[in-house]
């Protein structure tokens, strides 16, 4: 009886200590999500004289609606393919098929997203919201590139500094320093580095090539803007994940390394059969954390490119903020937030399943 009473008091003390934190999470995370979920089924705007109405899945259909159509090249009376001044085959206008055509009524209101084909025919992929689709692709591309590269670099740095050498703490501080600097400040700094006119990166590359490098507008070119932000993001957060790897390395028993040395294992064999198995749980944590952080990409985009050029750096979170507050479209921003939540939850569960301990 006394033991039960003691456990009850201990549980009560624990809940009392966790209560304030749980309350803040409920107020600022859980409740807003349910509000966003509810608003995503309405036409709510931030400032509107019209009453809020239930619209069902209309917001999701507008964001995720896609279609496909294949058009044959136009031909003259002799059956020859018509070509423009550049020699490219001419195709009918998409609007002639998507507007007022019962056969293609499901494509009405869609715009071209991308296309492929040859001289005879061309296949067009259409989307109701091309900008959001670009944001979706850019976000997945960012995650696919940044997550493995950042994790690998962080592990390499952790292995380098996990040694008892003089001055090693200085290197640890240097590698971790970008993490404690505001991401806004880091983004501003790298915007100057990437400047297309007189940026540090262009000057450095020009000096290394003795003037042969002509310079690139890194953030103003659609083909280099997103990779530039990827490089900056990897540099900025690699120190944080390095510390997590380092904590995992220090939990591995030194006796395992001693046994490997006695057996004559090479460095690669030691890493493969001792270090990496010991870092398994740490790897799972880092993979999930990096993925969630990558999906939340916003500050770098907002400061450095504002989604441009030509929507080449649009992301899901940037679109949610831009629509919810920039365009005052609360329902659209809420729908994007729900889509992001489902994506992150699904990928996290898949990662957890793939990295589970197999019995």
The 8 nearest C-alpha neighbors of each residue, nearest first, counted from 0:
[[1, 3, 2, 4, 5, 6, 7, 8],
 [0, 2, 4, 3, 5, 6, 7, 8],
 [3, 1, 5, 0, 4, 6, 7, 8],
 [4, 2, 0, 6, 5, 1, 7, 8],
 [3, 5, 7, 1, 2, 6, 0, 8],
 [4, 6, 2, 8, 7, 3, 1, 9],
 [7, 5, 9, 3, 8, 4, 10, 2],
 [6, 8, 4, 10, 5, 9, 11, 3],
 [7, 9, 11, 5, 6, 10, 12, 4],
 [10, 8, 6, 12, 11, 7, 13, 5],
 [9, 11, 13, 7, 12, 8, 6, 14],
 [12, 10, 8, 14, 9, 13, 15, 7],
 [13, 11, 15, 9, 10, 14, 8, 16],
 [12, 14, 10, 16, 11, 15, 17, 9],
 [13, 15, 17, 11, 16, 12, 18, 10],
 [16, 14, 12, 18, 13, 17, 11, 19],
 [15, 17, 13, 14, 18, 12, 19, 20],
 [16, 18, 14, 15, 20, 19, 21, 13],
 [17, 19, 15, 21, 20, 16, 14, 22],
 [20, 18, 22, 21, 17, 23, 16, 15],
 [21, 19, 23, 22, 18, 17, 24, 16],
 [20, 22, 24, 18, 23, 19, 17, 25],
 [21, 23, 19, 25, 20, 24, 18, 26],
 [24, 22, 26, 20, 25, 21, 27, 19],
 [23, 25, 21, 28, 27, 22, 26, 20],
 [24, 26, 29, 22, 23, 28, 27, 30],
 [27, 25, 23, 24, 30, 28, 22, 29],
 [26, 28, 24, 25, 23, 31, 29, 30],
 [29, 27, 24, 31, 25, 30, 26, 32],
 [30, 28, 25, 32, 31, 26, 27, 24],
 [29, 31, 33, 32, 26, 28, 25, 34],
 [32, 30, 34, 33, 28, 29, 35, 27],
 [31, 33, 35, 29, 34, 30, 36, 28],
 [34, 32, 36, 30, 35, 31, 37, 29],
 [33, 35, 31, 37, 32, 36, 38, 30],
 [36, 34, 333, 32, 38, 33, 37, 31],
 [35, 37, 33, 39, 34, 38, 32, 337],
 [36, 38, 34, 35, 39, 40, 33, 41],
 [39, 37, 35, 41, 330, 40, 36, 34],
 [38, 40, 334, 330, 333, 36, 37, 41],
 [41, 39, 55, 38, 54, 37, 53, 56],
 [42, 40, 53, 54, 38, 52, 43, 39],
 [41, 43, 330, 52, 51, 54, 44, 53],
 [44, 42, 330, 51, 41, 329, 38, 45],
 [45, 43, 328, 329, 327, 46, 47, 42],
 [44, 46, 327, 329, 328, 47, 43, 324],
 [47, 45, 44, 327, 48, 43, 328, 49],
 [46, 48, 49, 44, 45, 50, 43, 51],
 [47, 49, 50, 46, 44, 51, 45, 43],
 [48, 50, 47, 51, 52, 44, 43, 46],
 [51, 49, 52, 48, 47, 43, 42, 44],
 [50, 52, 43, 42, 49, 41, 53, 44],
 [53, 51, 41, 42, 54, 50, 43, 40],
 [52, 54, 41, 55, 40, 42, 51, 38],
 [55, 53, 41, 40, 57, 52, 56, 42],
 [56, 54, 40, 57, 53, 41, 58, 39],
 [55, 57, 59, 58, 40, 60, 54, 39],
 [56, 58, 60, 59, 55, 54, 61, 40],
 [59, 57, 61, 60, 56, 331, 62, 334],
 [58, 60, 62, 56, 61, 57, 63, 334],
 [61, 59, 57, 64, 63, 58, 62, 56],
 [60, 62, 58, 59, 64, 127, 63, 57],
 [63, 61, 59, 128, 60, 64, 58, 131],
 [64, 62, 60, 61, 59, 65, 127, 128],
 [63, 65, 60, 127, 61, 126, 62, 66],
 [66, 64, 126, 125, 63, 127, 67, 124],
 [67, 65, 125, 124, 106, 126, 68, 64],
 [68, 66, 124, 123, 125, 69, 122, 65],
 [67, 69, 123, 122, 70, 124, 66, 125],
 [70, 68, 122, 121, 123, 120, 71, 67],
 [71, 69, 121, 120, 122, 72, 68, 90],
 [70, 72, 120, 119, 73, 121, 90, 69],
 [73, 71, 90, 120, 119, 89, 80, 88],
 [72, 74, 90, 81, 89, 80, 71, 91],
 [75, 73, 80, 79, 81, 78, 72, 76],
 [74, 76, 78, 77, 79, 81, 80, 73],
 [75, 77, 78, 74, 79, 80, 73, 81],
 [78, 76, 75, 79, 74, 80, 81, 73],
 [79, 77, 74, 75, 76, 80, 73, 81],
 [78, 80, 74, 75, 77, 81, 76, 73],
 [81, 79, 74, 73, 82, 72, 88, 78],
 [82, 80, 74, 89, 73, 88, 79, 75],
 [83, 81, 88, 87, 86, 89, 80, 84],
 [82, 84, 86, 85, 87, 89, 88, 81],
 [83, 85, 86, 82, 87, 88, 89, 81],
 [86, 84, 83, 87, 82, 88, 89, 81],
 [85, 87, 82, 83, 84, 88, 81, 89],
 [86, 88, 82, 83, 85, 89, 84, 118],
 [89, 87, 82, 118, 81, 72, 83, 80],
 [88, 90, 82, 81, 73, 72, 83, 87],
 [89, 91, 72, 73, 92, 88, 71, 70],
 [92, 90, 93, 73, 89, 72, 70, 95],
 [93, 91, 94, 95, 90, 96, 89, 70],
 [94, 92, 95, 96, 97, 91, 111, 110],
 [95, 93, 97, 96, 92, 98, 107, 91],
 [94, 96, 93, 92, 97, 98, 91, 100],
 [95, 97, 94, 93, 98, 100, 103, 92],
 [98, 96, 107, 94, 106, 103, 95, 100],
 [99, 97, 100, 107, 94, 96, 95, 104],
 [98, 100, 101, 97, 104, 96, 107, 95],
 [99, 101, 103, 102, 98, 104, 96, 97],
 [102, 100, 104, 103, 99, 105, 98, 97],
 [101, 103, 100, 104, 105, 96, 97, 99],
 [102, 104, 105, 101, 100, 106, 97, 96],
 [103, 105, 101, 107, 106, 102, 100, 97],
 [104, 106, 103, 107, 66, 97, 102, 101],
 [107, 105, 104, 97, 103, 109, 108, 66],
 [108, 106, 97, 104, 98, 109, 105, 103],
 [107, 109, 106, 127, 110, 97, 98, 126],
 [110, 108, 127, 126, 106, 107, 125, 111],
 [111, 109, 125, 126, 127, 112, 108, 129],
 [112, 110, 125, 113, 124, 126, 123, 109],
 [111, 113, 125, 124, 129, 126, 110, 114],
 [114, 112, 124, 111, 123, 115, 125, 122],
 [115, 113, 123, 122, 124, 121, 116, 112],
 [114, 116, 122, 121, 123, 113, 117, 124],
 [115, 117, 121, 120, 122, 114, 118, 119],
 [118, 116, 119, 120, 121, 115, 88, 72],
 [117, 119, 88, 120, 72, 116, 121, 87],
 [118, 120, 72, 117, 71, 121, 116, 80],
 [121, 119, 71, 72, 70, 117, 118, 116],
 [120, 122, 116, 70, 69, 115, 117, 123],
 [123, 121, 69, 115, 114, 68, 116, 70],
 [124, 122, 114, 68, 67, 69, 113, 125],
 [123, 125, 67, 113, 112, 66, 114, 111],
 [126, 124, 111, 66, 112, 110, 65, 109],
 [127, 125, 65, 109, 128, 129, 110, 64],
 [126, 128, 109, 64, 61, 129, 110, 108],
 [127, 129, 126, 62, 131, 130, 61, 132],
 [128, 130, 132, 126, 131, 112, 127, 133],
 [131, 129, 133, 132, 128, 134, 310, 313],
 [132, 130, 134, 133, 129, 128, 135, 62],
 [133, 131, 135, 129, 134, 130, 136, 128],
 [132, 134, 130, 136, 131, 135, 137, 129],
 [133, 135, 314, 313, 131, 137, 132, 315],
 [134, 136, 132, 138, 133, 137, 315, 131],
 [135, 137, 133, 139, 138, 134, 140, 132],
 [138, 136, 140, 134, 139, 135, 133, 141],
 [137, 139, 141, 135, 314, 140, 136, 134],
 [138, 140, 142, 136, 141, 137, 143, 135],
 [141, 139, 137, 143, 138, 142, 136, 144],
 [140, 142, 138, 139, 144, 143, 145, 137],
 [141, 143, 139, 145, 293, 140, 144, 146],
 [142, 144, 140, 141, 145, 146, 139, 147],
 [145, 143, 141, 142, 146, 140, 147, 148],
 [144, 146, 148, 142, 149, 141, 147, 143],
 [145, 147, 149, 142, 289, 148, 144, 143],
 [148, 146, 150, 149, 145, 151, 144, 143],
 [149, 147, 151, 145, 150, 146, 152, 144],
 [148, 150, 152, 233, 146, 151, 147, 145],
 [149, 151, 153, 147, 148, 152, 146, 154],
 [152, 150, 154, 148, 153, 149, 147, 155],
 [153, 151, 155, 149, 154, 150, 148, 156],
 [152, 154, 241, 150, 156, 237, 155, 151],
 [155, 153, 157, 151, 152, 156, 244, 241],
 [154, 156, 152, 158, 153, 157, 151, 159],
 [155, 157, 159, 153, 158, 154, 152, 160],
 [158, 156, 154, 245, 241, 160, 159, 155],
 [157, 159, 155, 161, 156, 160, 154, 245],
 [160, 158, 156, 157, 161, 155, 162, 154],
 [159, 161, 162, 157, 158, 156, 167, 171],
 [162, 160, 158, 159, 157, 245, 163, 248],
 [161, 163, 160, 164, 159, 167, 158, 165],
 [164, 162, 165, 161, 167, 160, 166, 168],
 [163, 165, 167, 162, 166, 160, 168, 161],
 [164, 166, 167, 163, 168, 169, 162, 170],
 [165, 167, 169, 168, 164, 170, 163, 171],
 [166, 168, 170, 169, 165, 164, 160, 171],
 [169, 167, 171, 170, 166, 172, 165, 160],
 [170, 168, 172, 167, 171, 166, 173, 174],
 [171, 169, 173, 167, 172, 168, 174, 166],
 [170, 172, 168, 174, 169, 173, 175, 167],
 [171, 173, 175, 169, 170, 174, 176, 168],
 [174, 172, 170, 176, 175, 171, 169, 177],
 [173, 175, 238, 171, 172, 176, 170, 177],
 [174, 176, 238, 172, 173, 178, 177, 171],
 [175, 177, 173, 178, 179, 174, 172, 180],
 [178, 176, 180, 235, 179, 175, 174, 236],
 [179, 177, 176, 180, 175, 236, 235, 239],
 [180, 178, 177, 176, 181, 175, 182, 239],
 [179, 181, 177, 178, 182, 185, 176, 184],
 [182, 180, 184, 183, 185, 179, 178, 177],
 [181, 183, 185, 184, 186, 180, 298, 299],
 [182, 184, 186, 181, 185, 187, 298, 302],
 [183, 185, 187, 181, 186, 182, 188, 180],
 [186, 184, 182, 188, 183, 187, 189, 181],
 [187, 185, 183, 189, 188, 184, 299, 182],
 [186, 188, 190, 184, 185, 189, 183, 191],
 [187, 189, 185, 186, 191, 190, 184, 192],
 [190, 188, 192, 186, 191, 187, 193, 185],
 [189, 191, 187, 193, 192, 188, 303, 186],
 [190, 192, 194, 189, 193, 188, 198, 187],
 [191, 193, 189, 199, 198, 190, 200, 194],
 [194, 192, 190, 198, 191, 217, 189, 200],
 [195, 193, 198, 191, 192, 196, 197, 190],
 [216, 194, 196, 215, 198, 197, 193, 217],
 [197, 195, 194, 198, 216, 214, 201, 215],
 [196, 198, 194, 195, 199, 202, 201, 191],
 [199, 197, 194, 192, 193, 201, 200, 191],
 [198, 200, 192, 202, 201, 203, 197, 193],
 [201, 199, 203, 202, 198, 192, 193, 204],
 [202, 200, 214, 204, 203, 198, 199, 205],
 [203, 201, 205, 199, 200, 204, 206, 198],
 [202, 204, 200, 206, 205, 201, 199, 207],
 [205, 203, 207, 201, 206, 202, 200, 208],
 [204, 206, 210, 212, 202, 208, 203, 207],
 [205, 207, 209, 203, 204, 208, 210, 202],
 [206, 208, 204, 205, 209, 203, 210, 212],
 [207, 209, 205, 211, 206, 210, 212, 204],
 [210, 208, 206, 207, 211, 205, 212, 204],
 [209, 211, 205, 212, 208, 206, 213, 207],
 [212, 210, 208, 209, 213, 205, 206, 207],
 [213, 211, 205, 210, 214, 208, 204, 209],
 [212, 214, 211, 205, 215, 210, 201, 204],
 [215, 213, 201, 212, 195, 216, 205, 196],
 [216, 214, 217, 195, 201, 213, 220, 196],
 [195, 217, 215, 219, 218, 220, 194, 214],
 [216, 218, 215, 223, 193, 224, 219, 220],
 [219, 217, 224, 220, 216, 223, 304, 193],
 [218, 220, 216, 217, 308, 224, 221, 195],
 [219, 221, 222, 223, 218, 224, 217, 216],
 [222, 220, 311, 224, 308, 223, 219, 309],
 [221, 223, 220, 224, 225, 311, 226, 217],
 [224, 222, 226, 217, 220, 221, 225, 227],
 [225, 223, 218, 227, 221, 217, 226, 220],
 [224, 226, 228, 227, 312, 223, 229, 311],
 [227, 225, 229, 223, 228, 224, 230, 222],
 [228, 226, 230, 224, 225, 229, 223, 231],
 [227, 229, 231, 225, 230, 226, 232, 224],
 [228, 230, 226, 232, 227, 231, 233, 225],
 [231, 229, 227, 233, 228, 232, 226, 234],
 [230, 232, 228, 234, 229, 233, 235, 227],
 [233, 231, 235, 229, 234, 230, 228, 236],
 [232, 234, 230, 149, 231, 235, 236, 237],
 [235, 233, 231, 232, 237, 236, 230, 177],
 [234, 236, 232, 177, 233, 237, 178, 231],
 [237, 235, 238, 239, 233, 178, 234, 232],
 [236, 238, 153, 240, 239, 234, 233, 149],
 [239, 237, 175, 241, 174, 236, 240, 178],
 [240, 238, 241, 242, 236, 237, 178, 175],
 [239, 241, 243, 242, 237, 238, 153, 244],
 [240, 242, 153, 238, 244, 157, 239, 243],
 [243, 241, 245, 240, 239, 244, 246, 238],
 [242, 244, 240, 246, 245, 241, 247, 239],
 [245, 243, 247, 241, 246, 242, 154, 157],
 [246, 244, 242, 248, 157, 247, 243, 241],
 [247, 245, 243, 249, 244, 248, 242, 250],
 [246, 248, 244, 245, 250, 249, 278, 281],
 [249, 247, 245, 250, 246, 251, 244, 278],
 [248, 250, 246, 247, 251, 245, 252, 161],
 [249, 251, 247, 248, 252, 246, 277, 278],
 [252, 250, 249, 248, 277, 253, 247, 274],
 [251, 253, 254, 255, 250, 256, 249, 277],
 [254, 252, 256, 255, 257, 251, 258, 249],
 [253, 255, 257, 252, 256, 258, 259, 251],
 [254, 256, 258, 253, 257, 252, 259, 273],
 [255, 257, 259, 253, 254, 258, 260, 273],
 [258, 256, 254, 260, 255, 259, 261, 253],
 [257, 259, 261, 255, 256, 260, 254, 262],
 [260, 258, 256, 262, 257, 264, 261, 255],
 [259, 261, 263, 257, 262, 258, 264, 256],
 [260, 262, 258, 263, 259, 257, 264, 256],
 [263, 261, 259, 260, 264, 258, 257, 265],
 [262, 264, 260, 261, 259, 265, 258, 269],
 [265, 263, 259, 268, 262, 260, 269, 266],
 [264, 266, 268, 267, 269, 263, 260, 259],
 [267, 265, 269, 268, 270, 264, 271, 260],
 [266, 268, 270, 269, 265, 271, 264, 272],
 [269, 267, 271, 265, 270, 266, 264, 272],
 [270, 268, 266, 273, 267, 272, 271, 264],
 [269, 271, 274, 267, 268, 273, 272, 275],
 [272, 270, 268, 275, 269, 273, 267, 274],
 [271, 273, 269, 270, 268, 274, 276, 275],
 [274, 272, 269, 270, 276, 275, 271, 277],
 [273, 275, 270, 277, 276, 271, 278, 272],
 [274, 276, 278, 277, 271, 270, 273, 279],
 [277, 275, 279, 278, 274, 273, 272, 271],
 [278, 276, 274, 275, 279, 251, 273, 248],
 [279, 277, 275, 281, 276, 280, 247, 282],
 [278, 280, 282, 276, 281, 277, 275, 283],
 [281, 279, 283, 282, 278, 284, 277, 247],
 [280, 282, 278, 284, 279, 283, 247, 285],
 [281, 283, 285, 279, 280, 284, 278, 286],
 [282, 284, 280, 286, 281, 285, 287, 279],
 [285, 283, 281, 287, 282, 286, 288, 280],
 [286, 284, 288, 282, 287, 283, 289, 281],
 [285, 287, 283, 289, 284, 288, 282, 290],
 [286, 288, 290, 284, 285, 289, 347, 291],
 [289, 287, 285, 291, 290, 286, 284, 292],
 [290, 288, 292, 286, 291, 287, 146, 285],
 [291, 289, 293, 287, 288, 292, 146, 286],
 [292, 290, 288, 294, 293, 289, 287, 295],
 [291, 293, 289, 295, 290, 294, 288, 296],
 [294, 292, 290, 295, 142, 296, 291, 289],
 [293, 295, 291, 292, 296, 138, 290, 142],
 [296, 294, 292, 293, 316, 297, 291, 315],
 [297, 295, 293, 294, 316, 298, 292, 314],
 [296, 298, 300, 317, 299, 316, 301, 295],
 [299, 297, 301, 300, 302, 183, 296, 182],
 [300, 298, 302, 301, 186, 297, 303, 296],
 [301, 299, 297, 304, 303, 305, 298, 302],
 [300, 302, 305, 298, 299, 303, 297, 304],
 [303, 301, 299, 300, 298, 304, 186, 305],
 [302, 304, 300, 299, 190, 301, 305, 186],
 [305, 303, 307, 306, 300, 302, 301, 218],
 [306, 304, 301, 300, 307, 303, 302, 312],
 [305, 307, 313, 312, 304, 310, 300, 308],
 [308, 306, 310, 309, 304, 311, 312, 305],
 [307, 309, 310, 221, 311, 219, 220, 306],
 [308, 310, 307, 311, 221, 306, 312, 220],
 [311, 309, 307, 313, 306, 308, 312, 130],
 [310, 312, 309, 221, 307, 308, 313, 306],
 [313, 311, 306, 225, 310, 307, 314, 137],
 [312, 314, 306, 134, 310, 311, 317, 133],
 [315, 313, 134, 317, 138, 316, 137, 318],
 [314, 316, 318, 134, 317, 135, 319, 138],
 [317, 315, 319, 318, 314, 297, 295, 320],
 [316, 318, 314, 320, 297, 319, 315, 321],
 [317, 319, 321, 315, 316, 320, 322, 314],
 [320, 318, 332, 316, 322, 317, 321, 335],
 [321, 319, 323, 317, 318, 322, 324, 316],
 [320, 322, 325, 318, 319, 324, 323, 317],
 [323, 321, 326, 328, 332, 325, 319, 320],
 [322, 324, 332, 329, 328, 327, 320, 321],
 [325, 323, 327, 326, 322, 321, 320, 328],
 [324, 326, 321, 322, 327, 323, 320, 328],
 [325, 327, 322, 328, 324, 323, 321, 329],
 [328, 326, 324, 45, 323, 44, 325, 329],
 [329, 327, 323, 44, 322, 326, 331, 330],
 [328, 330, 323, 44, 332, 331, 43, 327],
 [329, 331, 39, 333, 43, 38, 332, 328],
 [332, 330, 334, 333, 328, 329, 58, 335],
 [331, 333, 319, 323, 335, 329, 322, 334],
 [334, 332, 35, 336, 330, 39, 331, 335],
 [333, 335, 39, 331, 337, 336, 332, 330],
 [334, 336, 338, 332, 333, 337, 319, 339],
 [337, 335, 333, 339, 334, 338, 340, 332],
 [336, 338, 340, 334, 339, 335, 341, 36],
 [337, 339, 335, 341, 336, 340, 342, 334],
 [338, 340, 336, 342, 337, 341, 343, 335],
 [341, 339, 337, 343, 338, 342, 344, 336],
 [340, 342, 344, 338, 339, 343, 345, 337],
 [343, 341, 339, 345, 340, 344, 346, 338],
 [342, 344, 346, 340, 345, 341, 347, 339],
 [345, 343, 347, 341, 342, 346, 340, 348],
 [346, 344, 348, 342, 347, 343, 341, 349],
 [345, 347, 349, 343, 348, 344, 350, 342],
 [348, 346, 350, 344, 349, 345, 343, 351],
 [349, 347, 351, 345, 350, 346, 352, 344],
 [350, 348, 346, 352, 351, 347, 353, 345],
 [351, 349, 347, 353, 352, 348, 346, 354],
 [350, 352, 348, 354, 349, 353, 355, 347],
 [353, 351, 349, 355, 350, 354, 348, 347],
 [352, 354, 350, 351, 355, 349, 348, 356],
 [355, 353, 351, 352, 350, 356, 283, 279],
 [356, 354, 352, 353, 351, 357, 350, 283],
 [357, 355, 358, 354, 353, 352, 279, 280],
 [356, 358, 355, 354, 353, 352, 351, 279],
 [357, 356, 355, 354, 352, 353, 279, 351]]
